[in-house]
């Protein structure tokens, strides 16, 4: 059965493109959410195998959403990967120090994204 | 004594006109006598002239010009002569208080310089001419006066504000520009301690503007040998303005007798800088986000993962894809230039071996060189560790190698080398291209500059690469050297101080 990845991004087009890439290039099942609240609801309902989380979102941002996930039962153990447009390495390091598998940078290459996710998650094939 | 008769005429004229149209009572005899004596004793020549010629002269005027009553004006003041401007009698109702240098002619025909002030005369149609003979010492005096008034005029006319203080820090003078900036009259400024000039009023709202240093602080710092230039917030009748203030001591002999402050209003410049910062932030997000979406869409479609495309649409989408790449690179370059300008380019220096960067650069651009038929080789890779941001130096090197490949003909060769000197590391990129004309060696680092911009071999690119390279390297404490010979090739070298020879890490982040 295909792995399920939840894409959380406030930009609807980028969300759709990441989902398309994960499904058509990576062969995953992709779900999408545009806010922290939608993310929490989707995690509780679908129990995805991984959450690909935009670090910079209006309202509750990536780290804030991560904290909410970890505080609840459903999201406490879900693997998370940040997606960030932050160009400064200290920003990336700050994100890496949180409870996540890793940090991927934006803009992403839709042909590479699934492989990058797979590698960080330690999934084979 | 001739003064009695001649200046008597003058005084009479002053009373009501040469035509004798006296109004009111004549002055008492003793007053008239003392006025005559005064006029006779005056070292300044006094002439009353009318349309019919010279009517009255005093002793000093006669000494200079000779006895000339009754002569036409032009006989005494030839309209022009070498070295003096043409001079015409002003209309009698036009007052001219500024002294003018003109030519005067003595009775014996000698022409000499005279400084004159012309004002309406004592009767209708007459003019009063005050004349100073400029022969001898008077000449130097007049020159000095003219110089002084010219200096004052320059000081008043300049758009930069000037404030002069004495050694106690009290304002001695304030020119028009600074008075206009502070919205104060000279009388309000002169004599005041500098510490009180442009200070925040007690009733200014909290947080209206940062307090910052005062003019007196900057002057004190300059006197102590510190930075003599500083940004100062000046309160100008309740409104804060930003000023760049530079202080220089006024030295007489070996003694400092005061200071002069140059005050330049930079409020508008700051506003523009802020707009630029906002613009950069907007460009950064609002341009990049849609570009990312366009790029990702095109990539998915052209890769074929969504299904095969007919040849023509596929070709058009590849063109769109390539141009989206160019647009993205241009946006990134423009952002880099703006941030290098503003000093906000994020640099994260760490020990970095330039040899690694040279190897990586050659590898990264290998396929581009292959495609252009250019041989790209690593000629030397001596370990040379510098303290710099590896990503940014790699970006600088990539720009240089990319340019070298771009401007090389097929079959040409590009060499990258890293060498280590006693104190410096050198990362060089040498090509066999057509070279850069000698007079353009500096200009190639200008923005949007392409040396061969007008010819058929013009290459694509933003024209920002070298400006960015230079900016990055200089912000990292190094320099870019350029050697070039026409039709033989060019060599760009990034020179950075070796990490172990640096005395102190410069603060490269801001």
Interface residues (C-beta under 8 A of the other chain):
Chain A: X11 X13 X14 X17 X18 X20 X21 X24 X25 X85 X87 X88 X89 X90 X106 X107 X108 X109 X110 X111
Chain B: X288 X289 X290 X291 X292 X293 X295 X296 X297 X299 X300 X303 X305 X306 X328 X346 X348 X391
